[in-house]
Amino acid sequence: MTDKIAVLLGGTSAEREVSLNSGAAGVSRTA
């Protein structure tokens, strides 16, 4: 059995770029 992880990123606030960057970093570390 494998675990599944969901990563949510983006949004419409001023912090969108930070969310995209940190989300992409998290995905690359778990893939």
Backbone as ProteinMPNN parsed JSONL, in Angstrom:
{"seq_chain_A": "MTDKIAVLLGGTSAEREVSLNSGAAGVSRTA", "coords_chain_A": {"N_chain_A": [[0.843, -1.183, 0.0], [0.542, 2.219, -0.835], [1.186, 5.524, 0.315], [-0.685, 8.536, -0.14], [-0.268, 11.896, -1.087], [-1.525, 15.138, -1.115], [-0.905, 18.233, -2.639], [-1.588, 21.53, -2.293], [-1.635, 24.538, -4.045], [-1.129, 27.97, -5.086], [-3.774, 30.253, -5.596], [-5.491, 33.404, -5.007], [-4.445, 35.57, -3.693], [-2.011, 38.079, -2.635], [0.11, 36.554, -1.94], [0.469, 34.557, -3.761], [2.634, 33.871, -5.521], [4.578, 33.028, -3.686], [3.279, 30.795, -2.673], [3.136, 29.176, -4.967], [5.866, 28.711, -5.45], [6.734, 27.45, -3.031], [5.019, 25.262, -3.012], [5.799, 23.909, -5.347], [8.388, 23.222, -4.607], [7.856, 21.465, -2.506], [6.543, 19.397, -3.874], [8.597, 18.463, -5.54], [10.295, 17.361, -3.654], [8.879, 15.223, -2.649], [8.299, 13.574, -4.74]], "CA_chain_A": [[0.0, 0.0, 0.0], [1.313, 3.461, -0.888], [0.528, 6.713, 0.848], [-0.936, 9.59, -1.117], [-0.125, 13.239, -0.547], [-2.042, 16.202, -1.975], [-0.255, 19.523, -2.431], [-2.41, 22.622, -2.804], [-0.84, 25.743, -4.222], [-1.755, 29.002, -5.908], [-4.69, 31.151, -4.905], [-5.689, 34.714, -5.635], [-3.911, 36.626, -2.832], [-0.689, 38.61, -2.969], [1.091, 35.522, -1.611], [0.349, 33.483, -4.758], [3.959, 33.46, -6.001], [5.206, 32.268, -2.603], [2.588, 29.51, -2.63], [3.557, 28.386, -6.128], [7.254, 28.289, -5.255], [6.852, 26.476, -1.943], [4.319, 24.055, -3.443], [6.653, 23.205, -6.308], [9.505, 22.642, -3.846], [7.323, 20.312, -1.781], [6.27, 18.323, -4.832], [9.859, 17.882, -6.004], [10.893, 16.588, -2.563], [8.101, 14.02, -2.357], [8.149, 12.762, -5.956]], "C_chain_A": [[0.887, 1.246, 0.0], [0.498, 4.601, -0.303], [0.344, 7.726, -0.268], [-0.864, 10.936, -0.416], [-0.684, 14.224, -1.564], [-1.33, 17.5, -1.619], [-1.118, 20.586, -3.091], [-1.542, 23.864, -2.914], [-1.574, 26.723, -5.107], [-2.634, 29.904, -5.076], [-4.756, 32.497, -5.605], [-5.119, 35.858, -4.805], [-2.55, 37.1, -3.329], [0.405, 37.585, -2.713], [1.1, 34.374, -2.62], [1.709, 32.972, -5.223], [4.689, 32.632, -4.95], [4.594, 30.88, -2.535], [3.018, 28.61, -3.785], [4.973, 27.855, -5.94], [7.389, 27.235, -4.164], [6.133, 25.18, -2.295], [5.146, 23.238, -4.415], [7.829, 22.545, -5.601], [9.037, 21.404, -3.087], [7.061, 19.131, -2.687], [7.575, 17.664, -5.267], [10.527, 17.046, -4.917], [10.153, 15.285, -2.297], [7.974, 13.094, -3.559], [9.285, 11.782, -6.127]], "O_chain_A": [[1.865, 1.318, 0.745], [-0.727, 4.63, -0.417], [1.122, 7.768, -1.221], [-1.34, 11.091, 0.709], [-0.351, 14.152, -2.747], [-1.171, 17.828, -0.444], [-1.351, 20.548, -4.299], [-0.803, 24.2, -1.988], [-2.526, 26.359, -5.797], [-2.267, 30.279, -3.962], [-4.153, 32.698, -6.66], [-5.293, 37.018, -5.177], [-2.014, 36.588, -4.311], [1.517, 37.733, -3.22], [1.685, 33.324, -2.352], [1.914, 31.761, -5.311], [5.345, 31.645, -5.282], [5.309, 29.893, -2.359], [3.238, 27.414, -3.594], [5.25, 26.693, -6.234], [8.082, 26.235, -4.35], [6.592, 24.103, -1.915], [5.192, 22.012, -4.32], [8.224, 21.434, -5.955], [9.753, 20.404, -3.032], [7.326, 17.988, -2.316], [7.65, 16.438, -5.355], [11.258, 16.107, -5.233], [10.74, 14.338, -1.773], [7.578, 11.938, -3.405], [9.308, 11.026, -7.098]]}, "name": "protein", "num_of_chains": 1, "seq": "MTDKIAVLLGGTSAEREVSLNSGAAGVSRTA"}
